[in-house]
Amino acid sequence: MITDLELFKEIFKINLITFGGGYTIAPVLLDTFSRKRKLIKEEEMLDIIALGQSGPGALAVSCSLLTGYKIKGIKGAALAAIASILPPLIIISIIFYFYKEVATNYWVRAALRGMSGIICAVLLITTFRLGKVALKKHPVFSAIIMLTSFIFGYFTSINTGIVILALAILGLVVFSLKGVKIP
């Protein structure tokens, strides 16, 4: 089990040291709470990440909040939400006072450029993990949805939100029909 303070500290630390937004924080949450602490099953954590993507606001906050809720209920959700909001708030407040020095510093700019490559790799790994889980449960349907979303997102100018909404409705309709078995 984990105490309230430990939960707060873990999520605070993750959000403090992880750059790149929710998609880079999500795998760290997965590693911390599924693999290391074994508080949430890996499949449940991937469901939390998927659910966090569907809600409004920052993915990092949504995933942290849902993780806290899964572990400690409403109290955990509140602690996790605060712990995920504080680090960027503190960092942005500090940068506000030193923006000119930070923005023109060669070493800071070089570090940020280097991190962008790492962030791309983390995003690729996260996408692969989420896709692997989706393909386990319903391989044919999931593959069709993934391929369709890629085709519409890459080859058309249709708003991505509309594509996601349409495919979500399709999934709801297909899975809510009684007697329909998706391979």
Secondary structure, DSSP 8 states (H G I E B T S, - for coil): ---HHHHHHHHHHHHHH--SSHHHHHHHHHIIIIIIS--S-HHHHHHHHHHHHHSSS-HHHHHHHHHHHHHHHHHHHHHHHHHHHHHHHHHHHHHHHHHHHHHT-HHHHHHHHHHHHHHHHHHHHHHHHHHHHHHHHSHHHHHHHHHHHHHHHHHS-S-HHHHHHHHHHHHHHHHHSTT----
